Amino acid sequence: MTLRERAAPPAAVDPKRAALAIWQPAYIGLGSNLDDPRTQVLAAVEKLRALPNTRVVAVSKLYGSKPFGPVKQGDFVNAVVGLLTQLDAPALLNEAKAIERALGRPEKYERWGPRVIDLDILVYGCEKRADPALTIPHPGIVERNWVLYPLADIAPSLDIPGVGRVADLKGSIAPEGLWTL
């Protein structure tokens, strides 16, 4: 019996529920530059561990990074978490937003501005989607070393749908303004 056959739900299960019974790999980018950023990122990892029907399987090293964009602000702490989840992508996004709110991120915030915490779904299985609320893979992956370097720590051979292999992408971007903590 193959892994796919083992993961498939029994035939008698409602097909709408059956689709959610399959464990999907997902990668979440985390970042903070306010209110003790290291503590905020580690708290977000712990909250991800508590999600229903979800297992944290890998956590990258923590990285320090210079801010991106035009707003003057402090340095960031970043990491990437690898999950296996039975939540669909919109449900995972809702959970990520709930974690952000629980850790004190306001509903309204300045684009490219400082963040108490930021959680982004980088990759969700083989899914490609471009909805107003959720784009997968995350559109900024290829130009953000603070995403690629921690992602390469835990999934260097991951093939990001429509983008490329993580190790190759990492090799094409310099670690300028990035350091391990």
PEVEN-V707879 format. One record per residue. RES is the residue in one letter. PHI is phi as a letter, one per 30 degrees, with the letter a starting at -180 (999 if undefined). Layout:
# PEVEN-V707879
RES_PHI / RES_PHI
This chain:
# PEVEN-V707879
M_999 / T_d / L_d / R_d / E_d / R_d / A_d / A_d / P_d / P_d / A_d / A_d / V_d / D_e / P_e / K_d / R_d / A_d / A_d / L_d / A_d / I_d / W_d / Q_c / P_d / A_b / Y_b / I_c / G_d / L_b / G_a / S_a / N_b / L_b / D_h / D_i / P_e / R_e / T_d / Q_d / V_d / L_d / A_d / A_d / V_e / E_d / K_d / L_d / R_d / A_c / L_d / P_d / N_h / T_b / R_b / V_d / V_c / A_a / V_b / S_d / K_d / L_d / Y_b / G_c / S_b / K_d / P_d / F_c / G_j / P_d / V_d / K_d / Q_a / G_d / D_d / F_c / V_c / N_b / A_a / V_b / V_c / G_c / L_b / L_c / T_b / Q_c / L_d / D_d / A_e / P_d / A_d / L_d / L_d / N_d / E_d / A_d / K_d / A_d / I_d / E_e / R_d / A_d / L_c / G_j / R_d / P_d / E_d / K_c / Y_a / E_d / R_e / W_i / G_d / P_d / R_b / V_d / I_a / D_b / L_c / D_b / I_d / L_d / V_b / Y_b / G_h / C_c / E_d / K_b / R_a / A_b / D_c / P_e / A_d / L_a / T_c / I_b / P_d / H_e / P_d / G_c / I_e / V_d / E_c / R_c / N_d / W_d / V_c / L_d / Y_d / P_d / L_d / A_d / D_e / I_c / A_a / P_d / S_c / L_d / D_c / I_d / P_e / G_i / V_b / G_k / R_d / V_e / A_d / D_d / L_d / K_d / G_d / S_c / I_b / A_d / P_d / E_e / G_i / L_b / W_b / T_d / L_c
